[in-house]
Amino acid sequence: MEHLTLLTDLYELTMMQGYFKTENNDTVVFDAFYRTNPSGGGYAVCAGLEQIIEYIKDLRFSEKDIAYLRGLGIFDEDFLKYLETFRFSGDIYAVPEGTVIFPREPLIKVIAPIMEAQLIETALLNIFNHQSLIATKAARVCYAAQGDGVMEFGLRRAQGPDAGVYGARAAVIGGCCGTSNVLCGQMFDVPVKGTHAHSWIMSFPDEYTAFQKYAELYPSACILLVDTYDTLKSGVPNAIRVFTEMRKAGIPLTFYGVRMDSGDLAYLSKLVRTMLDEAGFSDAVISASNDLDEYLIENLKAQGAKITSWGVGTNLITSKDCPAFGGVYKLAAIQSQTGEFLPKIKLSENTEKVTNPGNKTVYRIYEKESGKIKADLICLADETFDTSKDLRLFHSLETWKRTTLKGGTYTMRELLVPIFQNGACVYQSPSVMDIQKYCDSEKETLWNETKRFANPHEVYVDLSDELFDMKRRILNEYNQ
């Protein structure tokens, strides 16, 4: 990742200078969270933490940075001098990448002097919002594929090189079996996959010759694109001819099949499956692409399509139906001279925009018998819970919605883990493929009702009694 110190909104820097000039650099708590699940879904998948860590580690103002800021004519020399030795010195807690997450709960918590905490807001949200969006989209697409392999190959449609590379990383975290993006493969050691284009077929005298030459070059990864001319009359018969020749020559057919990129995929795949089976190639892959997304894949599955592998590009790498993840970063507490964190709250006429005050953490509550998520509980950081005792949960806005979990029937896990302490990184990011495995296990803790695309069941994110009482008290004080 390139040097990103100036990847920030100007007002972060002007506020920093304001804090500097007024000698206001108290330690504060900021929470990063989001308000609505992407695409009307029931959950999201968090991603991007590794790049946030790299950004924080590399956070320093170069001579070139300071010269540029000086040239803007709005920063004083004493502040620019301070920036020469700037380093992040605070604490960061975060939910590990690949975790399934829900609206309104703190996913990244920054405890740092306010100048430091303010500066990192923009880049932190930029990284977290983008990768979480694509990881969530990938999880939805893979759910629709029902265990079939999904390959990400949207690089040429991504909004720039970084979006292509880090979007592919996030897609693999969300469940994709690989990417066509070679740079992503090199950077993150993830599987790279691909077949060939129509131009390969068109560059040879005929389709059969093109298939034959490709099979000679890549016998162990022989997926042939069959819709350049005519899928049923030309493409599949020629592919079968090549597969037959390979078998007669003793070449192992380890991974082989056909790909379609156009036409009625449900109709064609059924006929193609019959043709391959009758020719003795019942284990041949049928791969499909062509502007796929989770909704179209779900629909094709419902029609009985015989597709076993999916290539998803534009709609995945851009999250086309929901192109932004609404993560925000809000001040939650300021530390007093005695070391106590004084809660702060942002009010709004929009109820969903009223923030939760204080230095907080999040616990995930699981049903002990099934291992599925019952709810998430936002509480103050120093609260403790005894799972052998009954636990009362209630909706923080619609308080008549409540339930009691009997002691011994549930388990709890704290989601936020230490990432930086006193400016030093204390967390080792797993490999992307290990994050994918973790994400797969996380998705298994969701009820199927939460995974569905239409009117998914809401996983409740509740407040502890102590936090709820604090928030109500502060709101009452403001009203008076």
C-alpha positions in Angstrom: 0.0 0.0 0.0 1.4 3.4 -0.9 2.0 6.3 1.5 -1.5 7.4 2.5 -1.0 10.1 5.2 -2.7 12.7 3.1 -5.6 10.4 2.2 -7.9 12.5 4.3 -10.5 15.2 4.1 -9.1 18.7 4.5 -11.3 19.4 7.5 -9.5 16.7 9.5 -6.3 18.7 9.2 -7.9 22.0 9.9 -9.6 20.6 13.0 -6.2 19.2 14.0 -4.7 22.6 13.8 -7.6 24.0 15.8 -7.0 21.4 18.5 -3.3 22.2 18.4 -3.9 26.0 18.7 -6.4 25.6 21.5 -4.2 23.1 23.4 -7.1 20.6 23.2 -5.6 17.2 22.8 -7.6 15.2 25.3 -7.8 11.4 24.9 -11.1 10.5 23.3 -13.1 7.5 22.1 -14.4 7.3 18.5 -16.6 4.4 17.2 -16.8 3.3 13.6 -20.1 1.6 12.8 -22.7 1.5 10.0 -26.5 2.0 10.1 -28.0 -0.2 7.4 -27.0 -3.6 5.9 -26.1 -3.4 2.2 -28.6 -4.5 -0.5 -31.4 -4.8 2.1 -29.6 -7.9 3.6 -29.7 -9.3 7.1 -26.0 -8.9 7.8 -22.7 -7.7 6.5 -19.1 -9.0 6.5 -16.3 -6.8 7.8 -13.0 -6.5 5.9 -10.1 -4.2 5.4 -8.4 -4.4 8.8 -5.0 -5.5 7.4 -4.9 -2.4 5.2 -6.0 -0.2 8.1 -3.1 -1.6 10.2 -0.6 -0.9 7.4 -2.0 2.7 7.1 -1.6 3.3 10.9 1.9 1.9 10.9 3.0 4.1 8.0 1.2 7.2 9.3 3.8 10.1 9.2 4.1 13.3 7.3 7.0 13.4 4.8 8.8 16.6 3.8 6.9 16.5 0.6 3.6 16.3 2.5 4.5 19.2 4.8 5.7 21.3 1.8 2.3 20.7 0.1 0.4 21.7 3.2 2.5 24.8 3.6 1.7 25.7 0.1 -2.1 25.7 0.8 -1.5 28.9 2.9 -3.9 27.8 5.8 -1.5 26.1 8.2 0.8 27.8 10.6 4.5 26.9 11.0 4.2 25.8 14.6 1.5 23.3 13.6 3.6 22.1 10.5 6.6 21.7 12.9 4.4 19.4 15.1 3.5 17.3 12.1 7.2 16.6 11.4 7.3 14.1 14.3 3.7 13.0 14.2 3.0 9.3 15.1 -0.1 7.5 16.2 0.2 6.7 19.9 -3.2 5.5 20.8 -5.2 2.2 21.1 -7.4 0.6 18.5 -9.8 -2.3 19.0 -11.6 -3.9 16.1 -13.7 -6.8 15.0 -11.5 -9.4 13.1 -11.9 -9.5 9.3 -14.4 -12.0 8.1 -16.7 -11.6 11.1 -20.4 -11.2 10.3 -21.6 -7.8 11.6 -24.8 -5.9 12.1 -25.9 -2.2 12.1 -25.2 0.3 14.9 -22.5 -1.8 16.8 -19.0 -0.5 17.2 -16.7 -2.3 14.8 -13.6 -0.3 15.2 -12.9 1.7 18.4 -10.2 4.3 18.6 -8.9 5.6 21.9 -6.3 8.3 21.3 -5.5 12.0 21.6 -8.1 13.8 19.6 -5.7 15.1 17.0 -4.6 11.6 16.2 -8.1 10.1 16.3 -9.5 12.9 14.1 -6.8 12.5 11.4 -7.4 8.8 10.8 -11.1 9.0 10.3 -11.3 9.4 6.5 -8.8 6.7 5.5 -10.1 4.3 8.1 -13.6 4.6 6.7 -12.5 4.6 3.1 -10.7 1.2 3.6 -13.3 -0.4 5.9 -16.3 0.8 3.8 -15.0 -0.5 0.5 -13.8 -3.9 1.5 -16.7 -4.6 3.8 -19.1 -3.8 1.0 -17.5 -6.2 -1.5 -17.0 -8.9 1.1 -20.7 -8.7 1.9 -21.7 -8.8 -1.8 -19.4 -11.8 -2.3 -21.0 -13.6 0.7 -24.5 -13.0 -0.8 -23.4 -14.3 -4.3 -21.8 -17.4 -2.8 -24.9 -18.1 -0.7 -27.0 -18.0 -3.9 -24.5 -20.4 -5.6 -25.3 -23.0 -2.9 -21.8 -24.4 -2.6 -20.8 -24.1 -6.2 -17.5 -22.3 -6.9 -17.7 -18.6 -7.5 -14.8 -16.8 -9.2 -14.4 -13.0 -9.0 -13.3 -11.6 -12.3 -14.4 -7.9 -12.3 -11.0 -6.2 -12.6 -11.7 -4.5 -15.9 -14.9 -3.0 -14.5 -13.6 -2.0 -11.1 -13.4 1.7 -10.3 -9.7 1.9 -10.6 -6.7 -0.4 -9.8 -7.0 -0.2 -6.0 -10.7 -1.0 -6.1 -9.9 -4.0 -8.3 -7.1 -5.4 -6.2 -8.6 -4.8 -2.7 -12.1 -5.6 -4.0 -10.8 -9.0 -5.2 -9.2 -9.5 -1.8 -12.5 -8.8 -0.1 -14.4 -11.0 -2.5 -12.2 -13.9 -1.6 -12.8 -13.2 2.1 -16.5 -13.2 1.4 -16.3 -16.7 -0.1 -15.1 -16.6 -3.7 -12.8 -19.5 -4.6 -10.5 -17.3 -6.6 -10.0 -14.2 -8.7 -8.8 -13.5 -12.2 -6.7 -10.6 -10.7 -3.1 -11.7 -10.9 -1.8 -8.7 -8.9 -4.2 -9.6 -6.1 -3.0 -13.2 -6.3 0.6 -12.1 -6.0 0.0 -9.6 -3.1 -2.3 -11.9 -1.0 -1.5 -15.4 -2.1 -5.0 -16.2 -3.2 -5.9 -18.6 -6.0 -6.0 -17.0 -9.5 -8.2 -18.6 -12.1 -9.3 -18.0 -15.7 -10.0 -19.6 -19.0 -9.8 -17.8 -22.3 -11.6 -15.1 -24.3 -13.7 -15.2 -27.5 -10.7 -13.6 -29.2 -8.7 -16.9 -28.7 -11.3 -18.8 -30.6 -11.6 -16.2 -33.4 -7.8 -16.0 -33.8 -7.7 -19.6 -35.2 -9.0 -20.9 -38.5 -11.8 -22.7 -36.7 -13.3 -23.4 -33.3 -12.1 -27.0 -33.0 -8.4 -26.0 -33.6 -8.7 -23.3 -31.0 -10.0 -25.8 -28.5 -7.4 -28.4 -29.4 -4.5 -25.9 -29.0 -5.8 -24.7 -25.7 -6.2 -28.3 -24.4 -2.6 -29.0 -25.4 -1.4 -26.0 -23.4 -3.6 -26.4 -20.3 -4.7 -30.0 -20.1 -5.3 -29.9 -16.3 -7.3 -26.7 -16.4 -9.3 -27.1 -19.7 -12.4 -25.0 -19.5 -13.5 -24.2 -23.1 -15.6 -21.2 -24.0 -18.4 -22.6 -26.2 -20.6 -19.7 -27.3 -18.4 -17.8 -29.8 -20.4 -19.1 -32.7 -23.2 -21.5 -31.7 -23.2 -23.1 -28.3 -25.2 -26.2 -29.1 -24.4 -26.8 -32.8 -20.7 -25.9 -32.7 -19.2 -25.1 -29.3 -20.2 -28.1 -27.2 -19.7 -30.7 -30.0 -16.2 -29.4 -30.6 -15.5 -29.4 -26.9 -16.7 -33.0 -26.6 -14.5 -33.9 -29.6 -11.4 -32.5 -27.8 -12.3 -34.1 -24.5 -12.7 -37.5 -26.3 -9.3 -37.1 -27.9 -7.7 -36.2 -24.6 -9.1 -39.3 -23.0 -8.0 -41.6 -25.9 -4.5 -40.1 -25.6 -4.4 -41.0 -21.9 -4.4 -37.3 -20.7 -6.1 -37.2 -17.3 -9.2 -35.0 -17.3 -8.6 -33.5 -13.8 -10.4 -30.2 -14.2 -12.3 -29.7 -17.5 -15.5 -28.5 -18.9 -17.2 -25.7 -20.8 -18.1 -22.0 -20.1 -21.1 -20.0 -21.5 -21.1 -16.3 -21.5 -24.4 -15.5 -23.3 -27.8 -16.8 -24.1 -30.5 -18.4 -21.9 -28.2 -19.9 -19.3 -30.9 -22.1 -17.7 -32.1 -23.6 -21.0 -28.7 -24.0 -22.5 -27.1 -25.5 -19.4 -29.7 -28.3 -19.3 -29.1 -29.2 -22.9 -25.3 -28.9 -22.5 -25.4 -31.2 -19.4 -27.3 -33.8 -21.4 -24.9 -33.6 -24.3 -21.8 -34.0 -22.0 -23.4 -36.8 -20.0 -24.4 -38.8 -23.1 -20.8 -38.4 -24.4 -19.4 -39.9 -21.1 -18.3 -36.6 -19.5 -20.6 -36.5 -16.5 -18.0 -34.9 -14.3 -17.3 -32.0 -16.8 -17.8 -28.5 -15.3 -20.4 -26.2 -16.7 -19.4 -22.7 -15.9 -21.4 -19.6 -16.6 -20.8 -15.8 -16.7 -22.7 -12.8 -18.2 -23.6 -10.0 -15.8 -24.5 -12.4 -12.9 -25.4 -11.4 -9.4 -26.9 -13.2 -6.4 -30.5 -12.6 -7.6 -29.9 -14.0 -11.1 -27.9 -17.0 -9.7 -30.8 -17.7 -7.3 -33.2 -17.5 -10.1 -31.2 -19.8 -12.3 -31.0 -22.3 -9.5 -34.7 -22.2 -9.1 -35.1 -22.9 -12.8 -33.0 -26.1 -12.4 -30.0 -24.7 -14.3 -27.2 -27.3 -14.5 -24.4 -24.8 -13.9 -21.8 -25.9 -11.4 -19.3 -22.9 -11.5 -20.0 -19.2 -11.7 -17.9 -16.3 -12.9 -19.1 -13.0 -11.4 -17.6 -9.7 -12.5 -19.2 -6.2 -12.7 -22.0 -6.7 -10.2 -19.7 -8.1 -7.6 -16.6 -5.9 -7.8 -18.8 -2.7 -7.9 -21.6 -4.0 -5.7 -23.7 -2.5 -8.5 -27.1 -2.5 -6.8 -25.6 -1.0 -3.6 -22.4 0.9 -4.4 -21.7 2.3 -0.9 -21.3 1.0 2.6 -22.5 3.6 5.1 -19.9 3.4 7.7 -19.5 6.4 10.0 -17.1 7.5 12.7 -18.5 9.2 15.8 -17.1 10.7 19.0 -18.4 8.7 22.0 -16.4 9.8 25.0 -13.7 12.2 26.3 -11.3 11.3 29.1 -11.3 13.6 32.1 -8.2 14.5 34.0 -9.1 11.8 36.5 -9.0 9.2 33.8 -12.8 8.7 33.6 -14.4 8.6 30.2 -17.2 11.1 30.0 -19.9 10.0 27.6 -20.8 12.1 24.6 -23.8 11.8 22.3 -24.8 13.1 18.9 -28.4 14.0 18.7 -30.5 14.1 15.6 -34.1 14.4 14.5 -33.6 11.1 12.8 -33.8 8.5 15.5 -31.4 6.1 13.8 -28.7 8.8 13.8 -28.7 9.3 17.6 -25.4 7.7 18.7 -24.6 5.5 21.7 -22.4 7.2 24.2 -19.5 6.0 26.3 -16.5 3.7 26.1 -18.1 0.5 24.8 -17.6 -3.0 23.7 -19.8 -5.6 21.9 -20.7 -9.2 22.9 -22.1 -11.7 20.6 -24.7 -14.0 22.2 -25.1 -17.5 20.8 -27.8 -20.1 21.4 -25.8 -22.9 23.2 -27.7 -25.8 21.6 -27.5 -24.7 17.9 -24.5 -22.3 18.0 -26.5 -19.7 16.1 -26.5 -16.0 16.9 -29.3 -14.9 19.2 -28.3 -11.2 19.4 -25.5 -8.8 19.8 -25.2 -6.7 23.0 -23.5 -3.3 23.1 -22.3 -2.5 26.7 -19.8 -0.4 28.5 -16.3 -1.6 28.3 -16.0 -2.5 32.0 -19.2 -4.5 32.2 -19.1 -8.3 32.9 -21.6 -11.0 32.4 -22.3 -14.4 34.0 -23.7 -16.9 31.4 -25.0 -19.1 34.2 -27.5 -16.4 35.0 -30.6 -15.2 33.1 -29.9 -12.4 30.6 -32.6 -9.9 29.7 -32.5 -8.4 26.3 -34.7 -5.6 24.9 -34.9 -3.4 21.8 -33.3 -0.1 22.6 -36.0 1.9 20.7 -39.0 -0.4 20.8 -38.5 -1.4 24.4 -41.6 -3.6 24.6 -39.7 -6.1 22.4 -37.8 -8.1 24.9 -36.8 -11.6 25.8 -35.0 -13.4 28.6 -32.3 -16.0 28.0 -32.2 -18.6 30.7 -28.8 -19.1 32.4 -26.8 -21.9 30.8 -28.7 -21.8 27.5 -26.4 -19.2 25.8 -22.7 -18.3 25.4 -21.1 -14.9 24.8 -18.0 -13.7 22.9 -16.5 -10.3 23.0 -16.1 -9.1 19.4 -13.6 -6.2 19.7 -10.0 -7.3 20.0 -6.9 -5.2 20.6 -5.1 -4.1 17.4 -2.9 -1.2 18.6 -1.8 -0.4 22.2 0.1 2.8 22.9 0.7 3.1 19.2 2.3 -0.4 18.8 0.5 -3.1 16.7 -0.3 -6.1 18.9 -2.3 -8.0 16.3 -1.1 -10.3 13.5 -3.4 -10.4 10.5 -4.2 -13.9 9.2 -3.7 -14.9 5.6 -6.6 -14.1 3.3 -7.4 -17.8 2.9 -7.5 -18.2 6.7 -9.8 -15.2 6.9 -12.0 -16.9 4.3 -12.2 -20.1 6.4 -13.1 -18.0 9.5 -15.7 -16.1 7.5 -17.2 -19.4 6.3 -17.6 -20.5 10.0 -19.1 -17.1 10.8 -21.7 -17.4 8.2 -22.7 -20.8 9.6 -23.7 -19.0 12.9 -26.4 -17.1 11.0 -29.9 -18.5 10.8 -31.1 -19.2 7.2 -33.8 -16.6 7.7 -31.1 -14.0 8.1 -29.3 -15.0 4.9 -32.4 -14.8 2.6 -32.5 -11.9 0.2 -36.2 -10.9 0.6 -37.2 -9.6 4.0 -34.4 -11.2 6.0 -34.9 -11.8 9.7 -33.2 -9.0 11.7 -30.5 -9.9 14.2 -31.2 -7.6 17.1 -28.4 -5.4 18.4 -29.4 -4.4 21.9 -28.0 -2.2 24.7 -27.1 -3.4 28.1 -29.2 -2.0 31.0 -26.3 0.1 32.2 -25.7 1.6 28.7 -29.4 2.1 28.1 -29.8 4.0 31.4 -26.7 6.2 30.6 -28.1 7.1 27.2 -31.6 7.9 28.6 -30.1 10.0 31.4 -28.0 12.0 28.9 -31.0 12.5 26.6 -33.1 13.7 29.5 -30.4 16.2 30.5 -30.3 17.6 27.0 -34.1 17.9 27.0 -34.0 19.9 30.3 
